[in-house]
Amino acid sequence: MKINTTMLKTLAGGALCGALAGCGSLAMTPPTTVHQPMTARPAALSLPPANGSIYQAGYGNQPLFEDRRARNVGDTLTVNIIENNNADKKSNNTVDRSSDNNFAVNNVAGLPGKGLVGAALGATSGFKFAGDGESASNHVFTGTITVTVIEVYPNGNLLVSGEKQVGIGQGSEFIRLSGIVNPLYIASNAVNSVQVADARIEYRGNGQIDNAQQMGWLSRFFMNVLPF
């Protein structure tokens, strides 16, 4: 049985194009730098059930005279993202240096080198440098996200982390946040992002629009290896 080489090449090329197209259309989850994991399950209660008019089983870890705020692993906390950062930097440097040197031989008596009499040597040098730079940035990020307590530190501070994923059209938007929260700042089980220590806040997306804004892998390769 004879195998048509041209047909095999055509089929192989079509399969390769289909695979590449499929890979390009996959919506990959963008990488993250927030504290891991981004969620945690609460520990199982070991208290014996004792239902009553005041005490109910399952609420043994909740103090009687305290509000329902996050304090244990697995509890949820709402974070109001209020980030407004402005930066402006200007620099201006000027350096100017010049020198003028003269050397002359007027008289040589009793020494060799009389031919140098009347010779003169002059040197002038100058250097000037001027530099001017300016940079400005403005970042505004507002929103709300509910995170989970993933660790409780010995001093009572809470390490929280969480992610919100919103699907819009053919792509998805990811909002991620992690950081350390002081329970004293929690009011109505919510806290502002400016009160979160070691905060890591991300807003990323995937889909066709985000892929179109990224440089191709071949272009990135040549940009890294070419010296010009």
N, C-alpha and C positions, 0 to 999 in steps of 0.2 A: 504494500500500500504506500503510495507516494504522498508525501506531506508538502503542501504548498508553503514555501518559505515566506512568500509575500503575505499570505493570509495570516501566518503565525505572527509576523511582525506587526501587522495591522491590529490583531487581537491584543497582542502584548502592549502596544502603544495605547489602545483604548482603555485597557485595564489600568495602565499607569496613570493616564489622565483622570480616569474616574477615581482612583485612589487619592491622587493629589487634590482633586476637587472636593472629595469627601473630607480629607484632612483640613482643607482650608475652610470648610463650612462648619466644622465642629466648634462649639462654643466652650472654650476652656475656661475653667475657674481661674481668675487672676491670682497670682501669689500674694501672700500677706506677710506682714511683719508684726502683727499684734501678738500678745501673749497667748500661748496655747495651754490647754485646749480652749475653745471658744464657748464651751458649755460644760456643765458638770451636774451629775445627779446627786441629790441629797442622800445622806447616810440613813439607813433604815433605823427606825426607832426601836429601842430595846425595852421601853417601858411597858409594864403590863397594862392592859386596858382596864379603865375604871371610869365608866360613864356615870355622870351625875348631873345635877342641875347647874353646877358651875363648871366643873372640870369635865372635859371631853377627851377621849382617847384620840391621839394623833396631834394634840396641841400641847403636849407636855413640855416641849422646848420653848414655848412662847410665854414670856413673863406676864404675869397677871396685870401689872400696872404699866406696861410699856406698849407703844404703838406697834403696828405691823410694819416694821422696817427690815431691810435686808441685814442679816447678821450671821447667817450660817451658809455653808457650802450648799449650792443648789438654789438659794434664794435669788429672786430677780430684783433688779434695780433699774429705774428709769433715769437716763442721762439726757439732759437738754444740751445739745451741741450749740454752743455760742462762741464761735471763733472769729475774731476780727483782728487781723494782724497787718500792720503797716510798717514798712521799713524804707528809709531813704538815706542814701549815702552819696556824698560828693567828695572828691579829692582833686587837688590842684598842686602840682609840684613843678618848680622851676629851679634849675641849677645853671649858673653862669660862672665860668672860670677862664681867666686869661693871664698870660705872662709874657714879658719881653726882656730878653737877655742880650747884652752886648759885650764883646771881648776885643781888645785892641793891644797891639805891641808897639810902644812908642820908641823905646831905646834898648839896645842890647850891647853892653860894654864888657869886653873881656871874656865873652862866652860864645861858643859856636852858635850858629843859627842867625847870623846877622841878616840873612835874606828875609827873615820874618818881620824886619822893621817896617812899620807902616801897615802891616796886615791887620785886618779887622774881621771879626766874626760876629754875626748877629743871628739870633734865633727868636722866633715868635710862635707861641702856641695858644690855642684857644679851644674851649670846650663849652658847649651849651646844650642843655637838655630841658625840655618842657613836656610835662605829662598832665593830662586832664581826664578824669573818669567820673562817671555818674551812674548810679543804679537805683532802682526803685521797685518795690513789690507791694502788692495789696492782695490779701487773701481773706475772703469772707465765706464762712461755712456755718450754716444753721440747720437744725433738724432735731429729731428725737429718736432715740434708740433705747431699747430695754436690753440690759446685759444680765449675765449670770455670775454669781459669786463662785469663783473656782478655787479660792484659797483664803483662809483666815489667818493672818499673821499673829504672832504671840502678843503684840501690843494692841490687838483689836482691829487694825486696819484690814480692809477687804481688797483682795485682788479680783477685779472683775474683768470679764471679756465677753464679747458677743458680736453677732453679725446679723444684718438685715439684708435680705435679698428680694429685689423687686424686679419682676419680669415686665419689660416694656417692649412691645412689638417683637422684633426678631432678636433682641438682646436682653441682657440683665444688668441691673445696677446693684453693686455691693457696697454697703455701709458697714464698716467695722470699727470697733472701739475697744480698747483695753487700757487698764491703769489701776492705780491704787486710790481707794476712797477712804477718807476718814469718816467713821460713823457720825461724828459730831456735826458734819456738814449736811447730813441727810435730813430732808424735811418732806413729809408726805411721801416717803419712799422715792424721792427724786433728788437729783443733784445736778449742778451745772458742770459742764466740761472744764471750765476754768478752775474748778476745785478738785479735779482729778490729777493726781501726781503721776509722773512717768506716763503721761497719756500718749497713746498711739491711735490716731484717727485716720481712717482711710476712706476714700470714695473712689471706687474703681468700677469698670464696666467691661463687658465683652459683647461680641456680636459683630455684625458687618460694619457698622459705623466705626467702632473702635479698631477693627482690623484694618480699615482703610487709612487710619491715621498712623499706623505703625510702618516703619521702614522694613523692607524685605530682608530676608536673611542674607542674600547675596550682596545687597548694598551694604549691610552692616559689616560683612566680611571684608569687602574692599576698603571700607572706611577705616577699619582697624589695622589693615596690613599695609596700605599704600602710604609712602612717606610724604606725599605731596597733596 
